[in-house]
Amino acid sequence: MSHKIRIVGGNPLKGKIQIRGAKNAALPLMTASLLTDKGLTLTNVPQLTDIHTMAELLAQHGVQINHKPDSYSYELKATDITNTTAPYDLVSKMRASILVLGPLLARCREAKVSLPGGCAIGTRPVDIHLNGLRQLGAQIELTEGYIHASAPKGLTGAQISMPIVSVTATENLMMAASLAKGETKLINAAREPEIIDLANCLNAMGAKITGAGTDTIIIEGVDQLQNAAYNVLPDRIETGTYAMAAIITQGELELTHTSLSLIPSIASILQQAGADLKETENGIYVKSPLTPLLGVDVMTEPFPGFATDLQAQIMAVMTICQGASMITETIFENRFMHVPELCRMGANITVHHSSALVRGVKYLSGAQVMATDLRASVCLVLAGLAASGETTLSRIYHLDRGYERLEEKFRNCGAIIERIPSTA
């Protein structure tokens, strides 16, 4: 049965919300299990649709998975890879499925992976992955919607300069190079915390990786990797989202099991808008100002810049700020699909190419709105929490890909929010 979310806005959020492990760290860490027959145990893995999709994909490759319901740990053991094909029906659900390509190719010397799907936020080409793997010695063909990659003699280290910063390409090449002969140098590598997390996990498995978190990562290939246990880092996107929820509702929240160091640019923007953010013993305390929020200009950039995955949420906040703000999207070209929905709620937003001019209004009004992608869906939840009257959000399956028990967490902090059956 399909569902929608009903929100009656106007209640300040007050209380505590626990931040879970990062989806965007857990997904590559799960695929790292393909690199060894010795087993990998991951803890603090969030309970999300995307995680279940990845588990399903790995299982059909032959990975044995031990995961208890409502548990945050996964035991993954790829004793034998029984299948090197990642099929369209699974890969099309989630772009991160492309991350099986590097590990399968490195360990099995061949892989057949469907071209990926996921959120409709732009043409995110896989060329960077493929060109990097070619430089490591892979032969690659694209036929009938599949990537056919082979390296009969194994992969060999190389110096790879990436034309643009790509998180998943950095991850794929880092995993592939872990089992390549000799040294690989990744230049213009992504610097996200999730990259550091993957490098730390691979090193715990016996890889030799240095430079993660800088734009140059060096991987010295090893013959095989060992078993390891690893705890997934906190989700910075979830952290930023709940911080903005506190601010947009004129509330105050303590976000536990996270830290300000994960959201440097987000914290700076929110402080400029007038919010109070500070470290606590267990995480972060966020409080909305007594005076109206101030409009702040935002430009999305690769880490440590402002995350594109928080652009929709900050736009929701800026709709009720005093003055105007310019939000510029530099990562994905289709990432303003939430704008018409925010305007249905009374926001004043003008889009011109890759920038959106947001003129603050005194209040938003509840309306029927529809989610277009994962982050747009949560942006509309934030807007609904702040709006006067009732908001209903449809197509909420996007939400479950990235936010665990969202309504429950907000309800526990005073929001009127529920999931109801959709008649559509």
DRENRO-740650 format. One record per residue (C-alpha): residue in three letters; y, z, x. Coordinates in steps of 0.05 Angstrom, whole numbers, plus 5000, padded with zeros to 4 digits. Layout:
N
ALAYZX ...
END
This chain:
424
MET500050005000 SER507049845026 HIS512250385027 LYS519650475032 ILE524051055053 ARG528751405005 ILE534651795033 VAL539952204999 GLY545452255052 GLY550852755068 ASN546853345097 PRO548453555169 LEU542053595211 LYS540754275242 GLY534654515280 LYS529854295334 ILE526153635345 GLN520653545397 ILE521052895436 ARG514352565447 GLY511852125504 ALA515151455514 LYS511850875478 ASN514650395530 ALA511350805586 ALA504750945550 LEU503250215536 PRO503149975609 LEU499650615630 MET494050465581 THR493149765609 ALA492750055680 SER485950315659 LEU483449595666 LEU484549635741 THR478850115755 ASP471850285731 LYS473051015747 GLY477051235685 LEU484151455669 THR486252045625 LEU493252015595 THR496652595561 ASN503052625518 VAL501451945488 PRO505351865422 GLN501851725356 LEU504651035339 THR502250375310 ASP503650025376 ILE499250525413 HIS493550415364 THR494349655371 MET493849715447 ALA487650165441 GLU484449635396 LEU486149085446 LEU483249485505 ALA476949655466 GLN475448925455 HIS476048825530 GLY470549345538 VAL474649965552 GLN471250595526 ILE476551025492 ASN475951755474 HIS481651975428 LYS481352525376 PRO485552445313 ASP492252815319 SER491052885394 TYR496152655446 SER490952495499 TYR486951865513 GLU480951815559 LEU480251085580 LYS474450815620 ALA473450085636 THR466550135669 ASP465249405652 ILE470248895628 THR466148535576 ASN471448035554 THR477447745591 THR480647425530 ALA486347765493 PRO486247435424 TYR492147185383 ASP490847645323 LEU492048265366 VAL497148005417 SER501447715361 LYS502748415334 MET506048665397 ARG509448355458 ALA506948905504 SER499948605498 ILE502048125554 LEU501048725600 VAL493548625602 LEU494647965639 GLY496048255709 PRO490548785709 LEU485148305682 LEU486947765732 ALA487048265790 ARG480348585774 CYS476348015741 ARG479847435776 GLU480947105708 ALA484447235643 LYS485946865578 VAL491647175540 SER495046925477 LEU502546815482 PRO505647455453 GLY509147645389 GLY512848285368 CYS519948395343 ALA523847775324 ILE529847945369 GLY530047335414 THR526146865458 ARG523347325511 PRO519946815556 VAL513746995597 ASP515746505653 ILE517647075700 HIS510647375693 LEU507246705704 ASN511446475763 GLY510347155796 LEU502847115787 ARG502846405814 GLN506246665877 LEU500547175883 GLY495746585884 ALA493846505811 GLN492645835778 ILE495745825709 GLU495345345651 LEU498245395581 THR493845075529 GLU493145175454 GLY497745785453 TYR493946155508 ILE495446325581 HIS489346135623 ALA489946485691 SER484846485747 ALA484546705820 PRO477446545844 LYS478746835913 GLY482947425888 LEU490447525892 THR494547545957 GLY501047925968 ALA507547545967 GLN515147635965 ILE517247525893 SER524547475874 MET525447515799 PRO531147095769 ILE532947625717 VAL531048355709 SER524748405666 VAL521349065653 THR514648785630 ALA514448265686 THR515748815737 GLU510049225707 ASN505148645703 LEU506448425775 MET506249145801 MET499349245770 ALA496748575794 ALA499348685865 SER495949375868 LEU489249015879 ALA491948415918 LYS490648305992 GLY496548506035 GLU503648686017 THR507648475957 LYS515248565952 LEU518448525883 ILE525848355890 ASN530748455831 ALA525548915800 ALA527049325737 ARG529150045751 GLU527550375684 PRO524351075683 GLU518150745653 ILE517350335717 ILE517550965758 ASP512451275711 LEU507650695721 ALA508450705797 ASN507151455797 CYS500851375755 LEU498250785798 ASN499551205861 ALA495651775830 MET489951265821 GLY490351095895 ALA495350515896 LYS500650475951 ILE507350345917 THR514250525943 GLY521350365919 ALA520150455843 GLY526850615811 THR530550145860 ASP531249395855 THR526049285910 ILE518849525900 ILE513649465955 ILE506249465938 GLU500949505992 GLY494549245961 VAL488249675961 ASP480949475950 GLN479949935889 LEU483150475848 GLN480351155830 ASN480351595768 ALA486552005752 ALA489952425699 TYR497152295682 ASN502452575634 VAL506952055601 LEU514452185610 PRO518952355550 ASP521651785507 ARG528951655525 ILE529851195464 GLU527351735417 THR531852225454 GLY537951785445 THR536251635372 TYR535652365352 ALA541952545391 MET545752015351 ALA542652285286 ALA545752965300 ILE552452655313 ILE552752155255 THR550952715205 GLN556153205235 GLY550353665254 GLU547253985315 LEU540253925343 GLU536254175402 LEU531753625428 THR525953935466 HIS521353655520 THR526653165546 SER532653155592 LEU539652865600 SER537452515664 LEU533552025621 ILE539751805582 PRO545651805631 SER549651225600 ILE548051435528 ALA550352145541 SER556751885571 ILE558351445510 LEU556852005461 GLN561252485501 GLN566951975501 ALA566151935425 GLY567352695423 ALA560252975420 ASP557953585459 LEU551553485499 LYS548653975548 GLU542054145582 THR538054735554 GLU532055095583 ASN527454645541 GLY531454005533 ILE538253795506 TYR543154105457 VAL547353595417 LYS553153785372 SER557953355332 PRO565353495341 LEU569453825286 THR574653265292 PRO572852535274 LEU568752145324 LEU572451645367 GLY570550905374 VAL567850725443 ASP566250045472 VAL558949935491 MET555449395531 THR547849365537 GLU545149295607 PRO538649415645 PHE537650145666 PRO541650545686 GLY546250185637 PHE546250275562 ALA539350105533 THR538849515486 ASP533749925447 LEU539450395427 GLN544649865410 ALA543249855335 GLN543450615331 ILE550150685368 MET552950155321 ALA551050585261 VAL554851165294 MET560950735309 THR561550505236 ILE564551185217 CYS568651295280 GLN576151315283 GLY578950665309 ALA574850065332 SER569349935382 MET566649305414 ILE559049285422 THR556548735468 GLU549148545472 THR547248225538 ILE539648285536 PHE537147965471 GLU540747425432 ASN538347605362 ARG539548345363 PHE545048385310 MET540548285250 HIS542148985225 VAL549548805217 PRO549148505147 GLU545149115124 LEU550349605152 CYS555749195117 ARG551949285051 MET553150025061 GLY560649925071 ALA561149825146 ASN566649365173 ILE563448945227 THR565248245253 VAL560347885299 HIS562647365348 HIS557247075393 SER554347665432 SER559548175411 ALA560648585348 LEU567448875331 VAL566249515291 ARG572349795255 GLY571050505234 VAL570950675159 LYS571851365127 TYR564851365098 LEU558650945085 SER555550875016 GLY548150885001 ALA544950204985 GLN538449824984 VAL537249555054 MET531749215093 ALA529249315164 THR528748695208 ASP525949005272 LEU524049675301 ARG530849925325 ALA534649615267 SER530150015220 VAL531950685251 CYS539350495254 LEU539150415178 VAL535751095171 LEU541551405211 ALA546651045167 GLY542951295105 LEU543052015130 ALA550651975138 ALA552151575075 SER554251855008 GLY549151734954 GLU542151444958 THR539450935007 THR532650595002 LEU529950235063 SER524349725056 ARG519749385108 ILE518950055144 TYR512549845180 HIS517249695238 LEU519050435242 ASP511850665252 ARG511350235315 GLY516350685351 TYR517751345315 GLU512451865300 ARG513152265235 LEU520552095231 GLU521652325159 GLU518052985172 LYS522353135233 PHE528752985195 ARG526553385133 ASN525153985177 CYS532453945199 GLY535353925129 ALA535353185111 ILE533252945042 ILE528552375061 GLU521752155036 ARG516851585040 ILE515351284971 PRO510850724947 SER514250044945 THR513649654880 ALA515049004917 
END
